[in-house]
Amino acid sequence: MNRHTYRQVLGHFATGVVIVTAATVPGPVGLSINSFTAVSLEPPLVGFFPAVTSRSWPAIEQVGAFCVNMLGVDQEPLAHRFAGAVADRFAGVGWRPAPMSTAPVLDGVIAWIDCALESVSPAGDHLFVTGRVTAAGLRAENDPLVFAHGRYRRLAPDGWGGPDGSGFADG
Ligand SMILES: Cc1cc2nc3c(=O)[nH]c(=O)nc-3n(C[C@H](O)[C@H](O)[C@H](O)COP(=O)(O)O)c2cc1C
């Protein structure tokens, strides 16, 4: 299979964007993730896939708890910041500690999920990580930030069904 085609095909799958944070002894860590997914309702499990090259993951694993921050549509700069090579990703970023893990809940996120690390499995050049949900909450009422085709997107307003507005309804 052609590698470019493979990446292009995967890029057609739209996701949200989260920042996974943890409270480590030297200070907070966090990274942007779009491979987040709900896994199980009972017990409540969520998951994501950090790259084996992630520098933040070993610190998060050591702590054994993390918080998933769901980004709102206006938080593209945060997504960019937590994927980049800035010296301190948290500089100038407001946050408060999540109730169980004390990992950062970033200001302005639409929702957060506090987790205890449940499992880590090898998955090629990534790891499959699951977390058991220990607390969760809603924050800002806003649309989610969407990532598709390698770019940040906004959800279209409800009812939009095509350039002519005719929709795709049957009949
Ligand atoms: C929208 C978006 C989604 C991302 N999703 C993932 C992901 O699912 N897994 C991953 O390992 N890296 C992902 N990244 C890349 C990491 O955020 C980036 O490599 C970061 O520098 C890793 O930080 P770390 O080395 O401190 O762990 C994503 C980046 C962006 C901008």
The ligand as an SDF file (V2000), in Angstrom:
LIG
                    3D

 31 33  0  0  0  0  0  0  0  0999 V2000
   -4.3440   17.9430   16.1860 C   0  0  0  0  0  0  0  0  0  0  0  0
   -3.1890   17.0960   16.6500 C   0  0  0  0  0  0  0  0  0  0  0  0
   -3.3910   15.7710   16.9920 C   0  0  0  0  0  0  0  0  0  0  0  0
   -2.3460   14.9590   17.4320 C   0  0  0  0  0  0  0  0  0  0  0  0
   -2.6060   13.6670   17.7990 N   0  0  0  0  0  0  0  0  0  0  0  0
   -1.6050   12.8950   18.2600 C   0  0  0  0  0  0  0  0  0  0  0  0
   -1.8570   11.5680   18.6890 C   0  0  0  0  0  0  0  0  0  0  0  0
   -2.9830   11.0830   18.6550 O   0  0  0  0  0  0  0  0  0  0  0  0
   -0.8200   10.8390   19.1600 N   0  0  0  0  0  0  0  0  0  0  0  0
    0.4410   11.3580   19.2320 C   0  0  0  0  0  0  0  0  0  0  0  0
    1.3480   10.6520   19.6740 O   0  0  0  0  0  0  0  0  0  0  0  0
    0.7140   12.6150   18.8260 N   0  0  0  0  0  0  0  0  0  0  0  0
   -0.2730   13.3850   18.3550 C   0  0  0  0  0  0  0  0  0  0  0  0
   -0.0210   14.6680   17.9520 N   0  0  0  0  0  0  0  0  0  0  0  0
    1.3640   15.1490   17.9560 C   0  0  0  0  0  0  0  0  0  0  0  0
    1.8520   15.5130   19.3370 C   0  0  0  0  0  0  0  0  0  0  0  0
    1.0100   16.4600   19.9570 O   0  0  0  0  0  0  0  0  0  0  0  0
    3.2600   16.1150   19.1990 C   0  0  0  0  0  0  0  0  0  0  0  0
    4.1100   15.1760   18.5830 O   0  0  0  0  0  0  0  0  0  0  0  0
    3.8360   16.5580   20.5190 C   0  0  0  0  0  0  0  0  0  0  0  0
    5.0110   17.3120   20.2840 O   0  0  0  0  0  0  0  0  0  0  0  0
    4.1810   15.3980   21.4240 C   0  0  0  0  0  0  0  0  0  0  0  0
    4.6760   15.9510   22.6060 O   0  0  0  0  0  0  0  0  0  0  0  0
    5.5990   15.1490   23.5710 P   0  0  0  0  0  0  0  0  0  0  0  0
    6.8290   14.7350   22.8000 O   0  0  0  0  0  0  0  0  0  0  0  0
    5.8970   16.1270   24.6820 O   0  0  0  0  0  0  0  0  0  0  0  0
    4.8440   13.9620   24.0610 O   0  0  0  0  0  0  0  0  0  0  0  0
   -1.0530   15.4890   17.5150 C   0  0  0  0  0  0  0  0  0  0  0  0
   -0.8290   16.8360   17.1740 C   0  0  0  0  0  0  0  0  0  0  0  0
   -1.8920   17.6220   16.7460 C   0  0  0  0  0  0  0  0  0  0  0  0
   -1.6390   19.0640   16.4050 C   0  0  0  0  0  0  0  0  0  0  0  0
  1  2  1  0
  2  3  1  0
  2 30  2  0
  3  4  2  0
  4  5  1  0
  4 28  1  0
  5  6  2  0
  6  7  1  0
  6 13  1  0
  7  8  2  0
  7  9  1  0
  9 10  1  0
 10 11  2  0
 10 12  1  0
 12 13  2  0
 13 14  1  0
 14 15  1  0
 14 28  1  0
 15 16  1  0
 16 17  1  0
 16 18  1  0
 18 19  1  0
 18 20  1  0
 20 21  1  0
 20 22  1  0
 22 23  1  0
 23 24  1  0
 24 25  2  0
 24 26  1  0
 24 27  1  0
 28 29  2  0
 29 30  1  0
 30 31  1  0
M  END
$$$$
